[in-house]
């Protein structure tokens, strides 16, 4: 179609005439042939070489963002322009002018179905040197459209929006597909409402500007009503529109998605399209002109004709569903019938032996009692919405926000995005609330057909290790949130034991909020099995990766286990390494584990006392279920954060070759310079824990760590592990004569300052924009994460928190006083920018 062409997909409409199927999802996400209308449009754009796309959003904008993301999965580079208030068809495009200002651009409606030859339309536009070209289509009844008349050259001479029959002067109508030059924006002011057909095109026509109409010869339909929606499905199945239909064509006119089960005796009457994981029982009849969404379960002797059923629909035995529409997760029980032009909204339950009369509409979440005959439409209420994932996973107040019901739905959502018959590892800490939530999750995973390997209670690093090495498709670990014993955290991992990627998180959230769960036949439920040798496998690889114990000296340490599960296995492991250890708080009780800064400080004070009393080489404290490590050296000095990371990096540089270390964007420059001076390759990462771990694994780093005692060694497993970090430190120190305090005293002094400043959510974007604008010309600005500004041998990092309405401010100068002053300066700047009008 030509390089540089960009496209606008108009996806902001509410689709009110399509209610109730648009009650829970925007019109562009309504499926035709098991693909959202907008996905068909993006596929058409890609077919014609257009890959830079902006979608204008308004109604349920987050639903569209959640489904399409950045567009990479659909072959496009997709960005968004959200209307805070309705701006009309032209005003919304004006809102995206910055994206489109480079040259000719294309506008396509995100809620119409078409296979228009866009390449031919663009050639027509350029040949006529047109300012605006409207793609036109001939229809039998033009009353619901904008009628257009052109001269012999295609130049528009007149048009009228939605005429009466007495006003009809043509059967050529406006499709809402336009090819425009950026000069059209000169006729509009920002943030004002404009419509192309009512405001802009009449004005261009009046001014004599070159505005043309291109009459397309392919298929086009406006999916503006429920009957047009079903017609579009039938036209797609009949081959009247040249767009791909998902699934394998097992016979002429019958397309079936992956993992479908069609029992002997079931009848598929073409044309028909089945999504993934559908199950059709014996005696059932599907078709003609029928589309079943993913995970549909159709029982014996049910009949579905000329109908559309969305994902996870259940039709019981002897149900009749004719010329109707069924939305997501509907349940129609045995001996019920749904008649012509009826619509069953999301999650409705129609009980046994009910009759839904023609043209009846049930809004979502309705329950029809058994034996009822429904003669009037039932309108529904509301929907719960929100964001699930935070930094480490999904968290909520134990048994208040994060309840078994919530956990069951979340487990179902996670299991539903995995391949059929996936294996998932489950584990927890020792608290009763975690045990309760994990059991709910296991039940949910089994219900969607996943097999579960249960570790029961396990230290977080052992759970992560097993997730990475058990050959599973994923894992869920339930524990108390680090820092808050009132909050339960559910961490979800992928097949490699890594935190879920943003795209997988988005899929889980979409499945959760839509309750888009796999519906598994009772004969296909998952199986639960215990894994009794997880600890032994962890220990085997633990010792395999560590250097053999040295006979040069016997290290002696004090270990405060912090009531973690490592208390039962690590003392013997240390003894096997030739290390003498004294154990404190050496039993597993997550309720007593130190979480708050004050609790950790009390444990550290006690540890200092013991190390000094017994004269051992050093002491360690394990926190966060064995993920994080705090050390007290032989002089009673506290080693935490960047100092401890520097110690580990220094020991690695002295004991191994080709060492590489990951530091997040907030780590001191002095630490990086120190490690590089020892021959270590340093890689900077984003500040959050998942990014640090993902980078360490992807780049094969020796070690990555943060400023709170979290250390990941990717060669072992992709997670923080205090026990392995301790083992590594011991293995590297054993062959030497040096004391730990000597290593610490050789380190540079770190002069990092940290401040936290609150900022309302609505002001955070404005503050970051103004800070960026102030330093726009400064060449020493990093944007790896947040805004990092280097100046005069110092730097400051302004990092917006992803979860809380705060900014984190880090600063480093040659002296601590300079770091403190620099951090304070930017805190005051952020506070002042909040008070400036947006």
N, C-alpha and C positions, 0 to 999 in steps of 0.2 A: 504493500500500500504506500510505501514511501517512508524513508527514514525520518525520524524526528516527529512524526505525527503522534499527538497525545489525545487521550480520550477522557471524557467525563461520563461517568455512569450516574444517572439521576436515581438515587436510591433513598430519597427522603420521605416518600409518600406514606400515608397511614394505611391505605388500602381499606378504607371504611366500608366500601361496597362488598368487600370480600369477608366481612365479619360473619361467623366467628373464627374462621381459619387464620385470620390475622390478629387475633386477640393476644396471642403469645409470641408472635414472630412478625417481623416486618414483611411487607409484600414481596420484596426482592428475594427473600429466603423461602418463599412458598415453593415446594418442589413440583416440577413437571418432569415426568419420566425419571423420578427419583434423584433429580438434580435441581437445586434452586434455580429459579429463573435467571438470577444474576450470574450464576455460574455458567449457564448457557451463553449469556452475553459476553462474559470474559473469554470463553472459548472461541466465540466468533471473532472477537477482536484479535486474539492470538493468531487465528487462522489467516487473518489479513495483515499480520505483521505489526500490530499495535500492542505494545507491551507496557507503556507508561500510562497509567490510569489513575485518575482521582475519582473517588466516589463522594457525592454530596449526600450527607446524612442528616436526618432529623428524628424521625419516629423510630424508637428502639435501636438507636445507633450502635449501642454496645453489642447487640446481637449480631449485627453485620460485621463489626470489627472482630468479634470472637470467632466467627466462622471463617472469614477470609484472611485475617491477619495481615501480613505484609504482601500477600498475593503470591509468594514464592511457590507455594504448592499448586498454583493454578497457572504458572508461566508468565505472570505479570509482576510489575513493580507497582504495588497498590498503595496509595496514600488516601487520606480522608480529609474532607472539609465538612465540619459539623455546623449546622445552623442552630444557633441558640434560640432564634425565633424564626418562623416561616418567612422566607424571602422571595417566594415564587420561583418559577422554573428558571428565569433568567437571573434573578438576584442571587440565587444559590450558586450559580456558576460564576457570577461576578465575585462572590466570596472566595473563589478558588483562582482568581485571576493570576496571582503570583506563579502558580504552577503552570499556567497555560500561555504565558505571555511570549513564548519563543516563536510561535508560528501557527500554521493552520492546525485546528483541533476539531475533534469530533465529539458530538453529544449523542448518547444513546440512553433511552429509557431503561432503567433496571427492572422494570416490571412488564415488559412486552416480550413476546416470543417471536423471533425472526431469524432467517438465514440470509438476510440481505447481503448482496455482493458489494461490500463497502469499498473495495478497490475500484470497481466501475463507477461508483458514486463519486469518489474522490477525483477520478480522471475527468468526469463531467464537470465538477466544480472548478478544476484548474483550467480546463479548456475554455470555459465561459468567463474566466477571471472573475469569479463571483465573490462577493463579500460574504454572503450567506446562502447556503444551498439547503433547501428542505427536501428530505426524502419523502416521496409521496407514494400512496398505495390506493388502488381502486377497490372500492367496496360496494356491496349491493345496497346497503342502507347507511347513508352518511350522517344520520341525525345526531349521533353521539360523538362526532369528530369535528375537527376544524377542516372546512372544505376550502380547496385551493383551485384556482384556475390560472393556467399559464398560456403564453403565446406559442407560436410555432418553434421558437428557439428555446423554450423552456423558461423564459423569464416570467416571474409571477406578476400578474396584473391585478389580481383581486383574491381576497380570501375572507372567510366568515367563520366565526367560532360557533359550533353546534347550532346549525340553522334549523328552522322548521321546514316542513315539506314545501311550503310556499316560497321559501327563500333558497331552496336547493338550486344551484346552478352548475354543479359538477358532481361526479362520483369519485373524484380524486381527493383523498384526505391526507392530512398531516399525520405522519407516524410518530413524531417526536424524535426522529433521528435527524440531526443537523450537522452540516460541515461549515465551520465558521472561521473567519479570520479574526485575529485579536483586536482589530480596529472596532469591532462591535462594542467593546467595553467602553469606548469613548462616549457612548450615548447613555451611560449609567453612572450613578453615584453609589459609593459603598453603603452597605447596610440599609438599603431601601428595597422595597418589594417591587419586583418587575416580573412580568410574564412575557415569554417570547412571542406568543401568538396574539396577545392582547395589547402589548405595549411596544416591544422592540421592533418586530417585523412590520407592523403598520407604519411606524415612524420611518423606518428605512425605505419603505415603499413610497411614502409621501415625499421623502427627500430625493427620490429618483436614484437611489443607490442600487448597484447590481445585485439583485436577489432572485435566485432561480429555484425551480422545482425539478427534482429528478424523480421520475416515476420508476419505481423498482418493479421487477417482474417476479421476484421470489416471494416467499411466504412471510406474512406478518399478521399478528393479531394482538390486540390490546386485551390483556387478561384483567378486565375491569369488573367482571361480575362472576358469580359462582358458576353460572351456566357456561360462560366463556372459559372459565378455568377447566371445566371438564371437557369442553370442546377441544381446548389446546392439547390436553392429554391424548384424546382420540386422534387428533391430526398428527401428533408426533408418532404415535404407535402405527398409524396407517401409512407413514412415510411421506406425508404431504410437506413436511418441513425437513430440510437437510441438516439435521443436527444429530450428534451421536447419542445413542441410548446405551446406558451402562449395562453390563452383563454379557454373558456368552450366549450366542444364538444356538440353542440346542436343536431347534428345528425351525422351519420357516415361520417367522412371526412370533416366536417364543424366546424371550431373553431372560436368562436366569443368572443371578449374582452368585458370588462364591459361597460355598458351604451350605447351599440349599439342600433340603431333603424332600423329595417328592415320592411319597409312598406309592406302591403299586395299587392301581385302582383309582388314584387321583386323576382328574382330568384338567388339562390346560388347553383352553380354546383360544387360538390366536386371533388377533394380536394381544399379547400379554407381556408384562414386564415384572419380574420379581427382583427385589433387592437382595442384600446379603443375608445369609443365615435364616432364610425363611423355611418353615416346615409346613407341608401340605399333607394332611392325613388322607387315608383311603376314603373314597367316596365323595370327596370334596370336588367342586367344579369351580374353576377360576377362569373368567373371561367369557366372552371376548371384550376387548377394549378396557382392560383392567390393569391397574398398577398397584402392586403391593410394595410397601417400604421395607426397610431392613428389619429383620427379626420378627416378621409377622408369623403368627401361629394360627393356622386354620384347621379346625377340628373336622372330624368325620361328617360327611354329608352336608357340609356348609356350601352355600352357593354365593359367589360374588360375581356380578355381571356389570359391565359398563360403569365401574366404580373406581374410586381412588382411595386407598388406605395408606396412611403414613406409617412411620416406623413403629415397631413394637405393638402392633394391633393384635388383639386376640378375638377370634370369632369361635364361639362354642359349637357343639354339634347341632346340626340341623338349622343353623342360622341362615337367613336369606338377607343379602345386602345388594340392592339393585339400584343402579343409576344414582348413587349417593357418594358422599365424601366422608371419610373417617379420618380424624387427625391423630396426633401422636398418642400412643399408649391407651387407646380406647379398649374397653372390655365389653363385648356383646355376648351374653351368656346364652345357653342352649335354647332352641325353639323360639328365638326372637326374630323379628323381621324389621328391616329398615327400608323404607320405600323411596320412590323417585324424588330427586332433588333435595333430600334431607341432608343435613350436615350435623355430624357428631363431633363436638369440640374436644380438645386435649383432655386426656385422663378421665373422660366420662365413663361411667359404669351403667350399662343397661342390663338389668337382672333378667332372670329366667322368664320366658314366655311373654315378652313385651312386644308392642307394636309401635313403631315410630312412623306416623302418617306422612304422606308426601309434603315436601317443602317445609318441614319442621326443622328448626335450628336449635341445637342444644349447645349453649355456651360452655366453656371448659369447667371441669370438676363437678359435673352434675351426676347425681345418682338417681336412677329410675327404678323404683321398687318393682318387684316381680309381679307379672300379670298386668302391668299398666298399659293403657293405650294413650299415647301422647298426642294431643290434638292442638297444642299451642306451643310456641317456642319458649324456651327457658333461658333467661339471660343470667350471666354469671357475675362473680365478684372480682377479687384481686389476685395478685401474684407476688410471691416473695422474691426479691432480687438482691444481689450483692456480689462481692468478690470473695473468692474462697482463699486463694493462695497468698501467703505472706512470704517472709524471707526463707524459712526452712520448710514450710509445708502449710497445713491447715490447722489453725489453733482456735480454741474457744474455752470459755469457762467450763470446767469439768461438770458434766451432768446438768448444766444450765443452757449453755450454747451448744456445746459438743455432747449431744445426747446419743443413746443407742440408735434412735430413729435417724438422726443426722448422719451418724457413722455408717449406718446400713445403706443409705442413699449414696453417700460418698464412695463406699466400697463398691457398690453396684456400678457407679459411674466409671470408676477406675477400671474395674474388670471388663466393662463393656467396650472400652477403647482398645483393649488388648486383642490379639488374634484368638480365634476359637481354641478351646482346650489349653489355654495358657496356664503356666505354673507360676504361682505367686508365693513368696516367702512372707510369713507373718511373724512378728515378735513384739515384745513389750518390755516395759520396766516392771518393777515389783508392786506397784500401787494397785489398789482395788479398782479405781476408776479406769486405769489403762487395761486391766484384765477384762472389764466389762466391755469397753469400746472395741478391744481386739476381737472378742467373741462375736460382736455384732458385725464387724468387718468380715470375719471368716464366713459367717452365714451368708452375707451378701455376695462374696466372691463365689462361693459354691453355687448360689442361686443363678448366677449368670454363666455358669459352666466352667469356671476356673478351678483347677486343682490347687490345693493349698498345702505347702510345707510349713508346719507350725514349729517354731523354735521355743514356744512358750516364753519364759522370762530369759532375756539375754542382754548382755551389755551392748550398748549401741554399736561400738566398733565390730563386735562379733556378728551382729545382725547385718551390718553393712558388708563385712567380709563374705558372709554366706550368700547374700544377695548377688555379689559379684562373681561367686565361684560355684554356685549350685546349679547353673544352667537354667535358671528360672527366667521368666519374661519380665519379672518385676518384683517389688517387695513393698510392704507397708510395716513401719515400725511406729508403735504408739508409746508415748512417754509423757512425763511432765515437761512443760516448757522450761528450758534453761532460764533461770532467773525468776520464775514465778510458779510456785507449787499449786496455785489455784487453777492453772490453765493446762489443758491437755493438748498435746501436739501430735498430729498424725503426719509422719514423713512418708513420702512416696518416692520410690526409686525405679529406675528403668532396668533393662536387662543387664546393664553393665554395673549396676549398683550406684549409678549417679543420680543426683536429684533430677526430677523431670525437667525437660527442656521447656521453655516458654510455650512452644507450640503444643506440647503434650498437656501442659497445665491448662491451656485454653480449651483443648478437647475435653478434658475432664470437667471443667467448669460448664462447658456447653451441655454435656451429657447430664450433669447434675441438675442444672436449673431447668432444663427441658424434661427432666426425668426420662432421658433417652437411654433406657437400659435394655440390654439383651434379654429377651424372653426365652428361657430354655425349657424344653420339654422335661417333665420329671424324670424320664429315662436317661437324660443327658446331663444331669447335675454333676458338679465337680466332686472330687474325692479329697478327703482330709487325711494327711499322714504326718506323723511326728518325725522330727529329725534329731536323732540322739547323738550323732557324732560330729556336730558342728564345732564344738569346742576342740575336739581332737584335731580336726582339719585346720582350724585356726592356729593351734599350737604347732602343728607340723610345719606350716609355711612360715610361721613366726621364726622358728629356729633355722629353717632353711635359708632365710634371707639375712640373718644376722651372722656376723663373724663368729668364729668358734671362740669360746672363752679362753682368755689368756691366763697362763700360769704365772705371769710376772707379779701380779698382786691380786689380792682378794678385796674387792670393793665392799664397803659396808654402808647401807642406806636405811633411812627410816621412811616408811610408806604409809601415808594416810589415805586409805582407800575411799574415804568419803561415802561409805555405805553403798558402794557400787557393786555390781555383780562380779567385777574382777577380783574381789576379795577372796573368792573361793578357788581361783585358779592361778593367780599371779604369784603368790608366795612360792609355790612349787616350781614355777617357771623361772623365777629369779634364782632359786637354789640350783636348778639345772644349769644356769649360766655361771655358777660359781660365785654368786653374790650373796652376802649375808644381809638379811633384812629384818627389821622390826616392824610389825604391823600395828596400825592404829585404825580404829573404827572399821574393823575387818569383817563385817557381815553385810549382807545385801538387804537394805531397807530404804527404798527411794524416798519415803516420807521424811526421813531424817537427813537426807543429802543436803549439803550446803549449796544454796542457790543465790541468795542475795549477797551483795558486797559485804555486808556486816557479818553474815554467817561464814563466808569464805575467810574473812580477816581473822575471825576467832580460831578457825582451824589452822591458819598460817602461824598465828602466835603460839599455839600449842606445839606445832611442828618445830618452830625455832627452839622452843624450850627443850624438846627431846633431842634434837640434833646437837645442841650445846651440851646437854647432860651426858650423852653417851659418847660424844666425840667421834661421830660417824662422818663419812665423806660428804654426804649431803642428804637432804630430805625432799620428798615429793608429795604433792596432794593431787588426787584425781577428782575431777568434777565433771558435771554434765554427762552422767552415765558413762564415764570413762573416756570421754572425747577430749577433754582439755587437761592440761598439765601446768602445775605451778611448782617451782623448785626453790628450796632454801639451801644456799651453799654452806660450806664448812665454817664460814665466818658468821653465819646467821643472816646473811644478806638475802633479801627477797629477789628472785629472778622470775620475772613474768613478762608477758608481751614481747616487745621488740628485743629486749635484752636476752631472753631465753631463745628467741629465734636466732639471734646473732651467735649465741653459744653453740647451738646445734649446727648452724652453717659453718662456723669456724672448725668444729670437730670433724665435720664431713670433709671440708677442704683439706684437712691434715691427714685424713685416713683413707680417702677414696679419690678416684680419678674422674675427670669429666663431670664434675658436680654442677648441677643447675638448680636454682632456687627461685620459687615464685613469691613475690612480694606484692601485696595489694597497693593500690594507688596512694594510700595514706601512710605507708611505711616511710621512715626517715631516709633522706638522701644519704646521710652518713652511714646508714646500715648498708645501702646498696654499694657505696664506694668501698666500704670495708670488705665486703664479700668479693667484689670485683678485684680488689687488690690481692686477694688470695687465689685468684684464678677461677672464681666461680662465675658461671653465666647467670645473670639475673633477668627475670622476666616479670614485668609489671602486669597486674590484673585489675579488674574491677573490684570494688570494695566488698561486695556481698559474698557470703560463704559459697553458694552454689557456683558463682563465676570463678572464684579462686580454685575450687576443686576441679571444675570442668577444664580450666586452662592447664592445670597441673597434669591432668590425664591426657588431654589432647596433645600437649607438647612433650610428654614423657619426661617431666622434671623429676629430679631426685627428691626434692622436698618443696612443699609450699606451706606457708604458715601465716597466721594473722597476729594481731596484737593482743589476743586474749588467751594464748596458750593452746591454740588449735593447730595441729600439724598433720599434714597428709603426705604419705609416702606412696605414690601411685603404683610402684612395683608390688606393693602388698595388697592394698584395696583403696577404692576412691572415697575415703572418708577420714575425718579426724580420728586419731587413735593415740591416746595418752600412753597406753601400755607399750606400743611399738616404738613410740618416740623415746620413752624411757629405756627400752631395750637397746635402741640404737645408740643413745648417749652412753650407756654402760659399755657396750661393745667397742665403741670408739675410744673411751677413756681407759679401758682395762690394759691395753698394751703400753700405756705411757706412765710416767712417774708424776705427772703434773696434778695438782689439786684443782678443784673446780674454781676456787676463788682466783687462782692465777690466770685462768682463761678469761674470767670476767674482768679482771683488772687490766688486761691487755686490750679490751674493747674500747672503741671511742665512746665519748659521752653523748648520749642522745638528748637533744634539746627540743623535743616535740611538744607542742602545746595543743590542747583540745578544749573546745567550747561547744556548747549546744544552745541553740536559740530557737524559740518557738516562732512559728509563722503560720497563719491561717492557710488552709488548703487553697482558697481562691486567690491568695496573693503569691503563692510559691512560684508559679510560672512567670508572673510579672517581675518578681525579684530576680530570678535567674536571667531573664531577658535583659533587664537593665544592667546587671553585672556584666553580662557578655558584651553588651554594646559599649560599655565603658572601656573594655579591654579588647575591642574588636581589632585594633591595629597593632596590638602587642604580639610580636612573633613568639614570645615565650609563654604561650597559653596551651595547656593540654585539655582535651575533652574526652579522655578515656572513660572517665566516670565523674560526673559533676563538672566543676570548673576549677582547674588548678593553674594558678598564676605564679610565674617565677619573676622575681625582680630583685636586683642588687644582692645576689647571693642568698636570697631567702625565697620561700614559697608559701602560698596559702591555698588550701583546698576547701571549696564550698560544695558540700555534698547534700542534696535534698534527700531526706529519708523517704523510702518507698511506702512506709506503713503509717508513720506518725506525722503530724503537722509540725515538723521541726527541720532545721538545717544542722548538719554537723560541720564544724569548722576546725580544720587542722592547720597548724602553721609550724614552720621550721626555719629558724635563723641561726647564725653562728653561736649565739648565746641564748640561754633560756629566757632572759628578760626580753630580748628582742622577739622571741617566738611568742611569748605571752602578750606583748604589746600588739604584735601583728594580728593575732587571733582576736584580741579585743577590738581592734580597729574594724575588722570586718563584721564582727557581731553588731557593733553600733551601726555600721553601714546597712546591714540587713534590716535592722530594726527601723532605721529611718526610711528605707525604701518601702517598707510595709505601709507607712503612713502617707506615701505619695499616691494620688489617685491613679488607677490603672490606666 
